Amino acid sequence: MNLNIGIIGVGGVGGYFGGKICKLGTAQGINTYFIARGKHLDEIRKNGLYVSTADEGDWVCMPTLATDRIEELPVLDVCLLCVKSYDLRNVVLQLQRKVSGSTLIVPLLNGIDIYERIRETLSTANILPACVYVGTHIGTYGKVTQKGGACKILLGKDPQAANAAPHPLFELFHTSGIKYEWFEDVYPQLWEKYVFIAAFGLVTASFDKTLGQIMESSSLSSYVLSVMNEIVALSRKIGIGLPETITMDSYQKGRNFPYETKTSFQRDFEYMNKPDERDLFGGTILRLSKRLEIETPVTHELWEVLNHRKPLP
């Protein structure tokens, strides 16, 4: 298996899955390329990436190349996109010369319109819509820690391609010990995750409350349930097949986290000079609301709260 694999963004998600590919794939002739930044990149270059997991042990892996310059990469056979949504467009622009018509791109970002955002820039390559369930974070520079989650990638076929399932990617995942599930239409899975992360993300960031505080407050819980219902209404209009119990099922997942848990969006939002993913959540909902002519008043209210607390640049 002679493949060039790009891991674009070696944070928690990219570090975990990229670390597995780097650890187990090197002996199979796989070249692994890490795109990282700053002191995290410096440490990886010096000592390799240290991956610590709950059930799979710990290991250190040294990629073929670790860099912050996409232009230094070869043309990629597989690309795992693991950046934040606010970096996505710039990254995809840089990737244009590093993909071919046969390149498989797996975007491991939260969101229901990531495929469309990438396709706006890339006319070539196969883009496989995906979402991921894994609990990871950067512990210290050069170290990624995994403590929870199913550690699984859910993905499906490129909506614009009628090609058969991408068996080289499945072989790569098998070789690297990566759990995955393939769907002919993965969008219901993307929306199911989005119902949870968008609603809790918007409410935790708007009111600066943890998941535990949300769950014990009837008024804050009402905001979460309302946003979830607004997202579900949009999904119904588009024709996404979500379970009838999706709202309450998603809300109850909030009880599965420690009381003090903050959402990723909330943590980013707390830094006034740091970009955040409000457009991925609030912006996407509001744009769909306008296009589909469905009212989303609670999301609009929270959007105004967010922009008041931290004005858009």
LUMFILUM-523570 format. One record per residue: x, y, z of N, C-alpha, C in turn; residue in one letter. Coordinates in steps of 0.05 Angstrom, whole numbers, plus 5000, padded with zeros to 4 digits. Layout:
% LUMFILUM-523570
XYZXYZXYZA;...
//
This chain:
% LUMFILUM-523570
501749765000500050005000501850255000M;502250374977503950614975502150854972N;501750994994499851214995501051465009L;500251694999500951945013498452045028N;498652055054496352135071496952395084I;495152585081495352855093493452875117G;494552955140492853015163493053315167I;490953455158490953745158489653845184I;491353915204490453985230490853765250G;493153775264493753555283493053645311V;490553705315489553765342488553495354G;486453515370485453265383484553055363G;482853135345481752945325483952855306V;485253045293487352985274489652835286G;490352905311492552765325491852475331G;489452425339488652145346488551975321Y;487052055300486851885277489451895260F;490652125258493252145244495351985259G;495251985285497151825301496951525296G;494451435293494051155287495051075259K;494551255240495551205213498651205213I;499751395226502651425227503951185241C;502751085263503850865279503750605264K;501450535253501050275241501450255211L;501450485198501550485169504350505157G;506250605173508950655162510150405151T;509850175165510949925156509649825130A;507349935124505849855100506450035076Q;508450205079509150385057507450635056G;506150705078504450945078506151185087I;506051405072507351655080505351835093N;505851925117504052085132505052375135T;503452565128504252845128502452995148Y;503653125168502253275188502453575182F;500153715183500054005183499254095210I;501054235223500654345251501854615253A;501654735277502555015280504255045306R;505755265306507055365330508655165346G;508355185373509955015391509154725389K;506554675382505654395378507254275355H;507454415333509054325310511954285318L;513054475332515954455340516454205356D;514654135374515053905391514753645374E;512853645356512553405338515053365322I;516153585311518553555295520853455311R;521053535336523253465353523053185364K;520753115375520452865390518252685380N;516852765358514652605348512052675362G;509852565353507252615365506752395386L;506152475410505552295432502452265434Y;501452025431498551975432498051805457V;496251895474495551755498492551685497S;491851435499489051355496488051205521T;485451185523484151055546484450755545A;484150645521484050345519486050225500D;487450395485489350285464492250325471E;492750425495495550465503496550735493G;499150785497500451035489502550965468D;503151155451505351115432506351385422W;508751385410509951615398510351545368V;509551725351509951675322511251925309C;512851865289514252075274513252075245M;511952285237510852285209513052315189P;512352265164514252305142515152595141T;513252775146513853055147511853195165L;512753375182511053545198511653835190A;509653985182510154255172507654425176T;507954685173505654865173505154975145D;506554865125506354965098505154745080R;502654775072501354575055502854545029I;504054755019505454744994507854544994E;508754465018510954265020509953985017E;507353935015506253665013506353564984L;506453304981506153194954503153184947P;502453104923499653054916498752824934V;496452864947495452674967493552474955L;493752234966491852024959489352034978D;489852095003487752125023488452375040V;486352525046486652765062484552775084C;485452765109483552805131483653095139L;481453235135481253525142480253545170L;481953645188481253655217481653935228C;481054135212481354415221478754525231V;478854755244476354895252475055015227K;472455055228470955145205471955415195S;472855585214473755855206476355855190Y;477855625191480255595176479855445150D;477455335146476955145125477355265097L;476255495091476455605064479455655057R;480955775075483755835069485255575064N;484755365080486155115077485454985051V;482854985044482054855019483355004995V;483455264996484855414974487655314971L;489055274993491855184991492054894982Q;489954734986490054454979489554404949L;488654604935487854564907489954424890Q;492554494895494654374879495754114891R;494554034913495553794927493453564925K;491453594908489453384905489153324875V;488253084869487753004841484852904840S;484052824817481352714813480852464829G;482952324838482552084853483052124883S;483852354891484252404920481652374936T;481852244959479552214976479852405000L;478052595002478052785024475852715044I;476652685069474752625091474852855110V;472753025110472753255128471553175155P;473253195176472453115203471753365219L;470053535208469153775221466253745229L;465453885250462653895256461154075236N;458654005230457154175212455654015192G;453554135180451854005161452354105132I;454054305129454454415102457454425096D;459054255109461954245104462554155076I;461153955066461553865039461154095019Y;459054245023458454465004460554685006E;461554735030463654945034466254865019R;466854605020469354515007468854514977I;466554424968465954394939465954674926R;465354884940465455154928468255214917E;470255094928473055154920474254924903T;473654674910474854444897472854314878L;473554314852471954184832472953894828S;475453844836476653584833476553444860T;477553204862477653034886474952924893A;474952714909472552594919472252684948N;470052814954469652914981467452744994I;468252605016466452415029465352545054L;462852635055461752755079462052575103P;462752685126463352525149462852675175A;462652515196462752635223464252435240C;465052515264466752355281465752365310V;465952145323465352135352467952045367Y;469252235379471652175395472152395414V;473052325438473652525459476652555461G;477652775450480552825449481153115455T;483653165463484653435466487653435465H;488853675460491753705462492353745492I;493753555504494453585532496653795536G;498953735524501153925523502153925494T;503954115488504954125461506153855453Y;505353755430506453495421505053255431G;502853295448501553065460498453095456K;497252875446494352865443493352645461V;491252715476490052525495487152455487T;486552195487483852105481482751975507Q;480352065515479251955540476351855537K;475051915515472351825512471451815483G;468851765480467751755453467951475441G;466551435419466551175406469051135389A;470551355384473051335368472351225340C;470251325328469351225303468751445283K;469351395258468651585236466251475221I;464251645218461851575201462151725175L;461951595153462351735127460651605105L;460351755084458751665061459751765035G;458451685013459451744986459152034979K;460852124961460752394950458052424936D;456352624944453752664931453952714901P;456252804891456552864863457852644847Q;458452424861459852204847458251944851A;457951794830456551534831458551304833A;460951364842463051164844462350954865N;463650724863463350524883464650614909A;464250464930465350534956468450544954A;469750734968472650774965474250564981P;474550334968475850114982478750174991H;480350334976482950394986482850545014P;480850705018480550845043479850635065L;478050455059477350255078479750085086F;481450025066483849865071485750025090E;485950285085487550455102486550455130L;483950485134482750485161483250215174F;482950005159483349735171486249695179H;488049775162490949755168491649915193T;490350145196491050325217489450285243S;487650095242485950045266483950255271G;482950395251481050605254478250495250I;476550535270473750445267472150635250K;470550525232468850695215466350555208Y;464450715197461950605188461250755162E;460550605141459950715115456950725110W;456050945099453250985093452951075064F;450950975050450351075024449551365025E;448051435046447351715051447951765081D;450051915086450851965113449652215125V;448052365110447052625119445252595144Y;443552395146442052365172443852355196P;446152225194448052205216449352485221Q;449952635200451052895204449053085218L;446553065210444553235222443953155251W;444052895256443552795283445652905302E;448152905294450253015311449853325314K;449153445291448853735291446653835310Y;444453685311442353765329443353795358V;445153615366446253625393448353855396F;450353855378452554045382451854335377I;450054375358449254655352447654775374A;445654625384443954725405445454775431A;446854575440448354615465450654815461F;451954815438454055015433453055305434G;450755355421449655625421448855715448L;447555535463446555615490448755645510V;450655455510452855485530454555735525T;454955805499456556035493454956295499A;452456295493450856535496450556615526S;450356415543449856465572452156395590F;454356305578456756235593456156045615D;454855825608454055615627455155345618K;455755175638456654905631454354725624T;454954485614452754305608451154235632L;452454195655451054135679449154355688G;449954605685448254835692445954855673Q;446354785648444154785628442054575636I;443054335642441154115648439554155673M;440554305692439054355717437354605716E;437454745694435854995691433654945670S;431154985679428954955660428955165638S;429655405645429655615625431855575604S;434255495613436455445593435855195577L;434754995590433954755576431854815554S;430155005560428055075541429355195516S;431555355520432955465497434155235480Y;435355045493436654825479434554665463V;432254605475430154455462428954615439L;428754875442427655035420429455045396S;432055075401433955075378433954805365V;433854585380433754325369431254295351M;429054385361426554365345426754535319N;428154755320428454925296430254775276E;432354645285434054495267432554265255I;431054125271429453895261427453985240V;426254225244424354325225425754375198A;428154475199429654515174430254245161L;430954045177431653785166429253665152S;426853695164424453585152423853715125R;424353975123423754115098425654025076K;428153955083430053865064429653575057I;428453425075427953145070429952955083G;431153055105433052885120431452715139I;432052455138430452265155431552235183G;430652405201431452385229429252245245L;430052105267428051975283426052165295P;423652075300421552245311422352345339E;423952185353424752255380427452405381T;428352515359431052625358431452855378I;429453025381429853255399430353165428T;428653005439428952915466431352735470M;431852565450434252395451436752555452D;436952765436439252935435439553095461S;437353195471437453345496438453175519Y;437552925521438252755543441252685542Q;442552705519445452655518447052845535K;445853075541447153275558447653165586G;446252965594446652845620449052655621R;450152595598452352395597455052525602N;455152785606457652925609457953025638F;460453055647460853175673459653455675P;458753525700457353775705458854015694Y;461554005696463154245690463954265660E;462854085643463654075615462854325600T;464654435585464154655567464254555538K;462654665520462854585492465354705480T;466154585458468454685443468054975434S;465655025423464955295414465055485437F;464055415460464055585483466955655491Q;468655465491471455515499472855705480R;472355675454473455865435472256145439D;469656155444468256405446469256575469F;470256445490471156585514473556765508E;475056715487477356875481476557095461Y;476657345470475657565454477257605428M;479757535428481457575404481757315387N;480257115394480456855380477956815362K;478256715338475956655322474356435334P;471856415326470156205337468256095314D;466755895321465155755301462155835302E;461556085309458756165310457456145283R;458956185261457756165234457055885228D;458555685238458055405233455355325244L;454655445267452255375281450055585275F;450155815287448156015283447856105255G;450156165242450056265214448756065195G;449555815197448355605180445355585184T;444455585208441655555214440055795202I;441156035206439756275197439656285166L;441856205153441756195124439755995113R;439755755125437755555117434955655123L;434555785145431955895153430856075131S;432656255122431856445101431256305075K;432956115067432655975042430155805041R;429655675064427355485065424755615074L;424955875082422656025091421355895116E;423155825135422255715161423355895183I;421555985201422456165222424156015243E;426356145251428056035273428556255293T;426456345308426756585325428756545348P;428856305359430656265383433556275374V;434156145351436956165341437656455335T;435756605323436256885317436757045343H;435256985364435657125390438457065400E;439256815400441956735410444156855392L;443656875367445556995348446057295356W;443957425363444257705372445757725398E;445157545417446557535442449557495438V;450257305421453057245416454557485404L;453257615384454457845371454658085389N;452958105409453158325428455358265448H;455558015457457657955477460457955464R;460657875439463257875425462757945396K;462958205390462358305363463958165342P;462758125319464158005296466358195287L;468658085278470758265268469958405243P;
//
